[in-house]
Amino acid sequence: MTAVPISLTGVRELVDGALRAAVGRLDPCTYRVAAYHLGWTDEEGHPRTGPAGKALRPALALLSARAACAPPESALPGAVAVELTHAFSLLHDDIMDRDRTRRHRPSAWTIFGEPAAILAGDALLALAVEVLLEAPGQGSARATRALAVATRRLIAGQALDMEFETRGHISLDECVAMVSGKTAALLECSCSIGAVLDGAPDALPAALEAFGADLGIAFQLVDDLLGIWGDPATTGKPALSDVRSRKMSLPVVAALNNGGPEADRITDLYGRDDLSEDDLREVAALIEAAGGRAWAELEAESRIQRAAEHLVTARIPEPVRAEFLRVADFVTGRDH
């Protein structure tokens, strides 16, 4: 079967109708929060146009169907399910991290309140399961289980991330393990769910999951770099946002584990209640001086190279492999 290219920009159009139909099942109060969070409406419930996210996970889900030589449309339930699960995680994550903005707009919890945002997140996760269980074919139950496992791992990673806030020392291996759950688990699932829905033999989903595992860590490394050195005009978050919130991100943990006077100074500043703008800039400079930025940049490149190697073992059509690699390039080259 000839593979039909799928662009990241075209995925949203392909998935949007099914995604809106699924979210449309919600009760009016919950729908209002979810629709706002997904970028479909303003805080008054009026339709809006504009960016609605990267559609990265749905794109990977559709590509995974093509890897199994199935039409991308066959993976629509999987694409919708991973996007709903991602939206659930972001709703809850914004509350836990006290992030007041997302994609250049106030976060949902700041508009509708924490209880409403929590319930909307819960509802989106339930919808994800509902959509997958309704998918035709023999792979429905298997795909639902895969998403449930990924969600459990995502939650475990988030729990570990929160625990890090109370810890005096975090090893780099521990931080990578946290990211493997919090970020990479859902990307792993996204990279294989279309093939799983098609009933592909275990070897193909396993290779695609391995690609997603390294892609997910690279994605988080870039996210962490942007969280410190990204341009607020493109990231939609305040300058030095991760430093401002004392986040123990991968570049920070790498810098601290390198030791030396820079690490000691970072520890001192992170332990203070209030940091001035000058203090925040000093922390960013110290992280870079201690090697945290360079390590994160090199590790992201290494993870993308490893991800590409997994695609070789997957033995998928060359045009599909090229598109997976194009997504990987997007992950490491993005500015938001």
C-alpha positions, -999 to 999 in steps of 0.1 A, spaced: 0 0 0 13 35 -9 17 57 21 0 91 18 20 119 35 4 135 66 17 170 75 16 183 111 -5 212 98 -31 189 82 -36 166 111 -57 190 130 -82 192 101 -84 154 99 -89 149 137 -109 180 145 -143 167 136 -140 135 156 -124 153 185 -153 179 186 -179 151 184 -163 134 213 -161 165 235 -197 174 224 -209 145 246 -200 164 277 -226 182 298 -228 220 291 -208 231 322 -180 207 316 -180 213 278 -175 250 284 -143 244 303 -130 218 279 -138 238 248 -120 268 263 -90 247 272 -88 232 237 -88 266 222 -122 264 205 -140 291 225 -133 322 246 -141 324 283 -177 335 274 -182 304 253 -180 323 219 -162 305 191 -127 316 183 -100 309 158 -64 306 163 -37 281 173 -50 250 192 -18 232 200 8 213 180 -14 182 172 18 162 177 3 131 194 -26 128 169 0 131 141 20 102 155 -11 81 160 -21 85 124 15 78 113 15 46 133 -15 33 113 4 40 81 34 21 96 11 -9 96 1 -2 60 -34 8 72 -52 40 61 -45 69 86 -83 73 91 -84 39 108 -64 55 137 -88 83 143 -101 68 176 -65 65 188 -56 100 176 -86 115 194 -80 94 226 -43 105 230 -53 141 224 -80 139 250 -56 123 274 -30 150 268 -56 177 274 -66 160 306 -30 160 318 -25 197 310 -57 208 328 -45 191 359 -8 201 354 -16 238 352 -34 236 386 -6 217 403 21 240 389 0 271 394 6 281 358 -17 310 351 -12 310 313 -13 285 285 -8 292 248 -9 330 254 -42 328 273 -52 325 309 -52 289 320 -87 273 324 -85 270 362 -79 308 365 -112 314 346 -135 287 358 -119 277 391 -100 247 402 -129 223 408 -144 229 373 -110 224 357 -103 192 376 -137 178 366 -132 188 330 -98 170 330 -115 139 345 -142 140 319 -117 142 290 -98 111 303 -131 92 306 -140 103 270 -106 89 258 -114 55 271 -150 57 257 -138 66 222 -112 38 221 -137 11 234 -160 21 206 -134 17 179 -141 -11 154 -119 -40 150 -99 -65 171 -74 -39 184 -98 -18 204 -94 -35 238 -56 -38 233 -54 -1 224 -75 9 255 -52 -11 278 -21 5 262 -36 40 268 -45 30 304 -10 19 311 4 51 295 -19 72 317 -8 54 348 28 59 340 21 96 332 5 100 366 34 82 383 58 106 366 39 136 377 38 123 413 76 119 412 80 154 397 60 168 427 81 147 451 112 163 437 100 197 450 106 184 486 139 166 480 173 178 488 191 158 460 178 143 428 200 122 405 200 127 368 188 91 363 159 97 386 150 128 366 151 109 333 130 82 348 104 108 359 103 123 323 100 88 309 66 86 327 54 122 327 61 130 291 74 100 272 47 75 282 19 92 262 42 98 233 51 61 232 14 52 232 8 78 204 35 63 183 20 28 183 -17 31 189 -27 32 153 -8 0 146 -23 -15 177 -58 -7 165 -50 -23 132 -40 -55 150 -4 -54 139 20 -81 153 37 -71 186 71 -64 170 59 -33 152 42 -15 181 72 -24 203 96 -7 178 73 23 175 71 26 213 108 25 215 110 54 190 84 73 211 103 67 243 134 85 231 114 111 212 95 118 245 127 125 264 140 147 236 107 165 236 110 172 274 146 183 271 136 209 245 106 219 267 130 224 296 154 244 276 125 267 264 113 269 300 145 287 310 158 303 278 128 305 256 113 337 242 80 345 261 66 359 228 67 324 213 64 301 243 34 319 258 49 316 293 67 343 314 105 347 309 125 322 329 92 305 339 108 272 351 134 290 372 107 313 386 88 282 398 120 265 411 113 236 388 138 207 390 140 203 353 166 183 334 191 211 327 188 222 364 194 187 377 223 181 353 239 214 365 234 204 402 249 170 397 280 185 381 287 200 415 311 230 421 304 266 432 278 272 405 257 242 418 261 255 454 248 289 443 219 275 424 209 255 455 211 286 476 190 307 453 164 279 447 160 277 485 149 314 488 113 324 491 115 354 468 138 359 438 143 392 420 145 394 382 182 397 386 183 366 407 163 347 381 188 357 354 217 347 376 202 312 381 199 308 343 235 319 338 247 295 366 228 266 350 246 273 317 280 278 334 276 245 352 269 227 319 232 221 323 223 237 290 250 221 269 242 186 284 204 190 276 211 201 240 235 172 234 212 147 251 182 158 230 203 152 198 214 118 211 178 108 219 166 117 184 195 97 169 185 67 190 148 72 181 158 70 144 176 38 150 144 22 164 126 30 131 152 9 112 142 -22 132 105 -14 127 109 -21 89 82 4 80 76 19 45 103 45 37 79 74 32 64 67 67 99 65 83 107 98 67 76 114 82 84 100 117 119 116 113 103 149 102 83 149 134 114 142 154 131 172 137 101 194 146 104 183 182 140 194 185 138 225 163 106 241 178 106 274 197 74 269 217 
